[in-house]
Structure formats: structure tokens, C-alpha cells
């Protein structure tokens, strides 16, 4: 990964690597970038990702408990859940049902961040 990228661009590079049908958390992305306390900043990046020229699968980023906390930034409140369910992710009461099983840890999966 190139060091002169903005924080948001680094977040987007990681989010684009999240495999289909898997999810990660704002905090896990922040930790991977060496900014442990920046989960909220990762959330801001996800909110801004809808205006980014390249596709960012922001629906695959949830909070540390698997909650769909960013769902209000998808145009309609049900769209985030629908996108996840289209990938086979089970969502119940705005929470990823098998979160621990499908959690993708970028710190383990991504090299050279």
C-alpha cells in the first residue's frame, strides 16, 4: 500500500479486500491501519464512500458487535441489510447473526499495510 494515500483512501483499499459474504468492523480496520482509536474516523470514511468514484463495499463494515450502525447512510434503512443478505449474510434485528464466524480480520488477512 502506498504511504502517501489519505486515511480515507487507505480505509477504502482495505474495504475493497473484504471477501464477498464476510464482514469486518470499523475498529478492526482502524487497528490494521495502526490507528487503534480511530474507529469513528473509519465510520466517516464509510459515510463518504458513497461519493467515491470507485465502488466501495461499505455494507460489509459493521460495528464491533456486528450491528448495522451505518445503515442510515445507504439511501434507505433496509439497503445495507439487503446487500448483506444478497451475499448470504444472515441479519436479524439489525445485527449479523453469525458475526464471529464470518468476521474478516484485516490485520491478519492484509499484508504490508
NORRAPE-V380758 format. One record per helix or strand of 3 or more residues. SS is the DSSP state (a for helix, b for strand). FROM is the first residue (numbers start at 1). LEN is the number of residues. Records with the same first field share a line. If there is no record, write none. Layout:
SS: FROM-LEN + FROM-LEN
//
This chain:
a: 7-9 + 26-7 + 39-13 + 58-3 + 71-3 + 79-8 + 99-4 + 106-4
b: 23-3
//
